[in-house]
Amino acid sequence: MTWANAALFASALGDYALTKINTSYDDIAEQFNDTDKVVVCGGIAPEQSTDGVSAKLARAIGADMVINATDVPGVYDSDPRVNISAHKFDNLTFDQFREIISKNEQAPGKYGFFDLAGINILQKVDIDLVVIDGTNPNEILQTVNGEHKGTLISNNI
């Protein structure tokens, strides 16, 4: 299912993204090194979240940012779909973000915004995470260009 989602997402990005969805770390890293387009992927191995996969790939290719496109426009103190008074954060440290997401069940399909293993990798290698509204492809492009309406999670806040 994550490969199908990745293919739809790459298609939505049009000419900005590669449409071939690779399924191994080596193939994805090679694909990334051979293009200036956005590389989109899904899951790689059983019992790994796509969050953990994205963090491992970001580390492998020396990325400076991971974009987590969700169905809400950033990280909130509670679910904005349930609580209309939920407060959106513009910036968080990894420790603050870890505190928020550790309230969520950590199991496949239950991570909330990002799984803890992925957060640990990003924090250790100092790669920023930006949580944005993935239902708007323009928000993804704006994030790549340094502008977004989401939440930045970083060691440098």
ZIRA-V346806 format. One record per backbone hydrogen bond with DSSP energy under -0.5 kcal/mol. NH is the residue of the N-H (numbers start at 1). CO is the residue of the C=O. If there is no record, write none. Layout:
# ZIRA-V346806
nh | co
NH | CO
NH | CO
This chain:
# ZIRA-V346806
nh | co
5 | 1
6 | 2
7 | 3
8 | 4
9 | 5
10 | 6
11 | 7
12 | 8
13 | 9
14 | 11
16 | 13
17 | 14
18 | 38
22 | 20
28 | 24
29 | 25
30 | 26
31 | 27
32 | 28
33 | 29
34 | 30
34 | 31
35 | 32
38 | 16
40 | 38
42 | 22
48 | 45
53 | 49
54 | 50
55 | 51
56 | 52
57 | 53
58 | 54
59 | 55
60 | 56
61 | 57
62 | 58
62 | 59
63 | 58
66 | 128
68 | 66
68 | 130
69 | 67
70 | 68
70 | 132
75 | 89
77 | 87
82 | 79
83 | 79
84 | 82
86 | 83
88 | 86
89 | 75
92 | 152
94 | 154
97 | 93
98 | 94
99 | 95
100 | 96
101 | 97
102 | 98
103 | 100
104 | 101
107 | 105
110 | 107
113 | 111
114 | 111
119 | 115
120 | 116
121 | 117
122 | 118
123 | 119
124 | 120
125 | 121
126 | 122
126 | 123
127 | 122
128 | 64
128 | 126
129 | 153
130 | 66
131 | 151
132 | 68
132 | 130
134 | 70
134 | 132
135 | 70
136 | 133
137 | 135
139 | 136
140 | 136
141 | 137
142 | 138
143 | 139
144 | 140
145 | 141
146 | 143
147 | 142
151 | 131
152 | 90
153 | 129
153 | 151
154 | 92
157 | 154
